[in-house]
């Protein structure tokens, strides 16, 4: 069969295993990084909020809720844009707007 | 001056023209027809036009006889002869410059957020590299040398720059066929994947609505490219050009302090390099290398590689569906082949066909970008083993 030998299968298998090992390692590292980052950030956020001289949280750091349209929370989105998004979702899914429930629309 | 003859001069011009040279080797004429077919695919059918149009023009230029466009620099009788224009341009592929810069741009355009939010997506990106190793074995069975078989296999990663980089290192003569196969099949993903997706999954599996991904913080996104570069490159140094540039581009995007660099990497720079990359790939498609039975074999193997990679991702998606108690839609597995974001869009479309309320795009982007890392790792492995 051409140049196919037993060692070819070994190479293919090793390659697949290496790819898996590499990505599994990353898969394990990412949550650790996330936990460390969140742990480091948490005290910083608390420090920003805690001082009595600045009782309110910094508004710029948090997404601002512009308003609530019906039961939909609009976060950094105006009502006109939200209406367009709801209409597009209804059109794309084929589900009437009256049967769709939006909880919130947030600008990313 | 008295010897001047208008007819004689005209004859001389014609005899020394490219038209006369076609009579000596008509294969160049066939390559010009191949270039025109690629123009039709790129311009008429809009199959990866950004790459296929410059590739086709590169084929056209390199197959015009007597132009010397591909001439190497030479010293003849003590006189240094300048290299041909396309030979100079090709050095960027020869030394793995262009694919790496393209990866810089891809990194600057990619949001790794969905991958960070669900790290298990990486496993789908790994499983979808199955086609690389299956096509490698099939290529060996068809009689290709191991290094060439490895380069052909990388087509299954569905990642053009990675396939080009591997081919430039392991199978230079087959570079045009490998690049054309990779980009053509990437454009055909919406046709290749859906039948396999429907074949390998049940209606119930396709209908699964996945939970919304968590919000990923800016700091996580900044740390991610640095951590990936450290771990992957230290483990597999041969991946350094691709993974290094991919992660540098992503760091430009996420760090928020080099917006101008990020903008340049994802627009001007990647566009400029795409022109050079396309021309370089096309210029290597000269008749004696391209018009062979091997090219047809590579085209067929490329298709099989794509199919096996899609199947690998889907099968692992099914495993994750079972292990998660039905929370993972296996359709996102097929996005584990790189082809960003085309493969993720196909998952979205197929998911919505099964359940109109299904939005899989962001969920599929995780395996999709994991596929880019996975195919770079697989290519690094192949270069390590067969690169000498």
Contacts between the chains, C-beta under 8 A, distances in Angstrom:
chain1	res1	chain2	res2	distance
A	1	B	140	7.9
A	1	B	141	4.7
A	2	B	140	5.6
A	2	B	141	4.6
A	2	B	142	5.5
A	2	B	143	4.0
A	2	B	144	7.3
A	3	B	140	4.6
A	3	B	141	7.8
A	3	B	143	6.2
A	3	B	144	6.8
A	3	B	145	6.7
A	3	B	146	6.3
A	3	B	149	7.2
A	4	B	137	6.5
A	4	B	140	4.5
A	4	B	141	4.6
A	5	B	140	7.9
A	8	B	136	7.6
A	8	B	137	6.0
A	8	B	140	5.1
A	8	B	146	7.2
A	9	B	137	6.9
A	11	B	136	7.6
A	11	B	146	7.8
A	11	B	385	6.1
A	12	B	133	4.0
A	12	B	134	7.5
A	12	B	136	5.7
A	12	B	137	5.4
A	13	B	133	7.7
A	14	B	381	7.8
A	15	B	132	7.3
A	15	B	133	5.2
A	15	B	136	7.7
A	15	B	378	6.1
A	15	B	381	4.8
A	15	B	382	6.9
A	15	B	385	7.7
A	16	B	129	6.9
A	16	B	130	6.9
A	16	B	133	5.2
A	18	B	236	7.5
A	18	B	377	6.9
A	18	B	378	8.0
A	18	B	381	5.2
A	19	B	126	4.9
A	19	B	129	5.1
A	19	B	374	5.5
A	19	B	377	5.1
A	19	B	378	5.2
A	19	B	381	7.1
A	20	B	123	7.5
A	20	B	126	4.7
A	20	B	127	7.9
A	22	B	126	7.7
A	22	B	232	6.3
A	22	B	235	6.3
A	22	B	236	6.9
A	22	B	374	8.0
A	22	B	377	4.9
A	23	B	122	4.1
A	23	B	123	6.4
A	23	B	125	6.1
A	23	B	126	4.2
A	23	B	370	6.6
A	23	B	373	6.9
A	23	B	374	5.9
A	23	B	377	7.3
A	24	B	122	7.4
A	24	B	123	7.0
A	24	B	126	7.5
A	25	B	231	6.3
A	25	B	235	7.6
A	26	B	119	7.2
A	26	B	122	5.5
A	26	B	228	6.4
A	26	B	231	6.6
A	26	B	232	7.4
A	26	B	373	7.3
A	27	B	119	4.5
A	27	B	120	6.3
A	27	B	122	4.5
A	27	B	123	6.4
A	28	B	119	7.8
A	29	B	227	6.2
A	29	B	231	6.3
A	30	B	115	7.6
A	30	B	116	5.8
A	30	B	119	4.1
A	30	B	122	7.8
A	30	B	224	7.1
A	30	B	227	7.9
A	31	B	119	5.9
A	33	B	220	6.7
A	33	B	223	5.4
A	33	B	224	6.9
A	33	B	227	5.6
A	34	B	116	6.7
A	34	B	216	7.8
A	34	B	220	5.3
A	37	B	217	6.5
A	37	B	219	4.8
A	37	B	220	5.1
A	37	B	223	5.9
A	38	B	217	7.0
A	38	B	220	7.8
A	40	B	219	7.8
A	41	B	217	6.7
A	41	B	219	6.1
A	92	B	352	7.7
A	93	B	352	7.4
A	93	B	356	4.5
A	93	B	357	5.7
A	94	B	356	5.1
A	95	B	356	6.4
A	95	B	357	6.6
